[in-house]
Amino acid sequence: MSPKEYTARVSKISEWASGLKSIYLLFDGEKMDYMAGQYLMMSAEIDGKKESRAYSIASAPQDEAVEIVFRVVGPFTKYLDTLKVNDTIKVIGPFGHLTTEAAKEKNLIFIATGTGISPLLSMVRDIHKKGVCGHFDSITLLYGTRYKNMLVHREELELHEKTCPHFRFVPILSREEGWMGRKGHIQQHLPEFVRKDADYFVCGLREMTDEIEKILSEKGVAKENIHLERY
């Protein structure tokens, strides 16, 4: 799938928490052909300069619209925050190799923090839509955020857990008071999930991914079974 340039139109906007949003993009003419886990480049003129940023795709390839999850933290995301339904933006893609095509094992463990959920959510959705959940012995998603309202598509993931007996959704919150589930950070809980016969797909801030890689390596997980995407 060679990258192509598209003009994308905003078809929908969802706000999960303050400053945490999803925008849904439709493409004029040809639909973008991509694999779950890949990313695209978005470009726009900001303060008289052309700026481009990479964003992982959260939707499944079977979906009509491409979903991008972002948190408003810098000039480009502040620009994205101003977009309204029917506004357009230039997009180039797809790019990237963080896909389940790299998996060699029958057990998948997805590990994400914050907006790092995007490529892993795309993979979970793709597996569900293809009806191949049963092809794996187990699929586990460890998803860490500060508060429960920052768990993007929480209800959908809980539904996947009910409809796919091989899938386990494990949310971990670091700051939510009264939360009855797992608390703290993913690094604290990861050791109980580690197994050598699994492929690990990890996405998040570099500090987190480096720590996860270190834990997995120390537990004897082969380097080729650890697939990382840092931002």
N, C-alpha and C positions, 0 to 999 in steps of 0.2 A: 504494500500500500504506500505509494509515493505521496509525499506531502503536496497539497494543492492550496491555492489561495481561494478563499470564499468571502462573500459578503453575507454576514449573518444578521438575522433580525431577532430582536428580543420578543419572545412570545409570552413569557410569564416571569414573574419575580416572586420568590418566597423569602420571608424573613424568619429565621429560626430564633435568633436572639439579637440583642442590640449589636449592630455592626457585623452580624453573621448572616449571609444571604446565599441564595441560589438564584442564578439567572438561567433561563432556558432559551436556547437558540435554535432557530429554524434557518435553513439555508435556501437562498434563491437558486432555483434550478437543481443542480445535482446535490444529492445528499452526501455528507461526509461518510466515507467508508473507513471504519477504525476497529481496532481490537480492544476489548476490555482491558483497562490498565494504562492505555496510552494517554498522551497529553496533546494539547494544541498551543499555538502561539496567538495571542490577541494583540492587536496594535491599534494605536489611536494617537492623534495629535494632542499633546498636553502642554500648555504654555508655549505654544509655537514650535515644539519639538516632537518628532515622531518617537513614540515610546512603544516597546513591545515587552510582554511578559508571558511566561509559560504557566498554563493551568491544566491540571489533570482533569480528565473527563469523569464525571460521576455517574452518568447514565450508562445504560447497556447499549451495545450496538444495535439492538432490535428496536430501541425507542425512537420515536419520531423526532423528538427534540434532543439536543445535546445539553446536558446540565453541567454547569460550572458552579462550584461552591467557593466562596471567598469571604475573607474577613477584612474589614476596612482598617488597614494599618499604614498605608503609604499612598503616594500620589496616584498610582495607577488604580488601586482599589477604590480610592476616593472618586476617581473618574467613573469606574464601574458602578459605584453607588448612585451616580446621577442618572444612569440610564433608565429609560422608561419603556414600557411596552411599545413595540413598533420601531424603536430606535435601532440603528444598524451599527455594526462594528466589523472591522476586517479581521479575518481569522486565517491562519495557515496551519495545516496539519494533515494527518496525524503524525506524531513522533513518539519514540520511546519503545523500550523492550521489556517493561515490567508487566508481563502478561503470564497467564497460567500455562501458556505454551512452554514456559521454562520448567514447569513442574515435572519431577521424575517420580515422586512418591504418591501414595494413595491417601496421604493425610496432608491437609492444607491448614496452615496457621497464619491468619492475617493479623497484623499489628499496626494500629494507627493512633495518632493523637491529632486533635484539632482538625483542620481542613485536610490533613493527610488521609482522611477517610476516603477521599474522592476515588482514587484508582482502585481501592480495595472494594468499595461499594459497587463500582462498575463490574468488578469480577464476580462478586456475590450475586448481583442481579443477572449477569450473563449466565452463570451456572444455573440459576433458578429458571430463567426463561428458556434455556435449552433443555431443561428437564433432565440434567445430568448429575444432580446432587447425589444420586445413588451410585454414581461411578466412583465416588470417593468413600473411604472408610470413615473419615471424619473431616469436618470443616469447622474451624474455630475462628471467631473474630474477637480480638481484644481491642476495645475502643476506649481511649482515655480522653476526657475533657474535664473542664473545671466544674461545670454545672450541668444538670440534666437537660435544660433547655438548649444546650449546645450539642446535644447528641442528634446530629442531622439524620433524619429519616428513622428515628428510633422505633416508631410504630411499625414501619415496614420491616425492619430487621427483626422485631419481635414476632411478626407474622411469619417471616421466613423460618424462624426457629420452630414454630408450630407445624408448618407444612412440610418441612424437610427434616426428618429424624436424624440426619447426619450433621446438621448445622447447629452450632452453639454460639450464641451471642453473649459476650461478656463485657458490659459497660463498667468502666472504672472512673469514679469521680473524685477529684482532689479537694473540692471546696464546698460541695453541696451539704448543707446542714440537714439532718434528719434523713439522709439517704440510707436505706436499709441494705443496699447492695455493697459491692466492693468499693473500698475507699483508698485514696492515696494515688500512687502512680503505677503505670504498667510494669515498670522494672521490679517493683516489689512483688507482684503477683506472677510474673512470667515463669519463674523456676518450676512451679507446679504443673505447667502446661508443656514444658520442654520434652520432646522426644526426638530421637535421632532419625526415625523413619518418617520425617515430615519435611515439606518445603515451607519456608517462611517468607512471607511478603510483608515488608516493613516500610511504612511511609510516615514521615514527620520531620520535625526539626533535627538538625544534624546532631545536637547533643544527645537527644533521645535515641536516634538510630545508632549512633556510635556505642551507647551503653547497651542497647539491645544486642548488637552484634557481638560485643564483648561477652555478655552473659551466655549467648548461644554457643560461642566458640569455646568458652570454658566448660560448657556442659557436653562438649564433644560433637556438636552439630557440624557437619561438613560444610566448608566454605561455599561449595557449589549449590548447597541447599538454602542459602541465605540470599534473598533478593531484596535490594535496598533502593529506595528513592528518597533523597534528602532535599529539603528546601530551606 
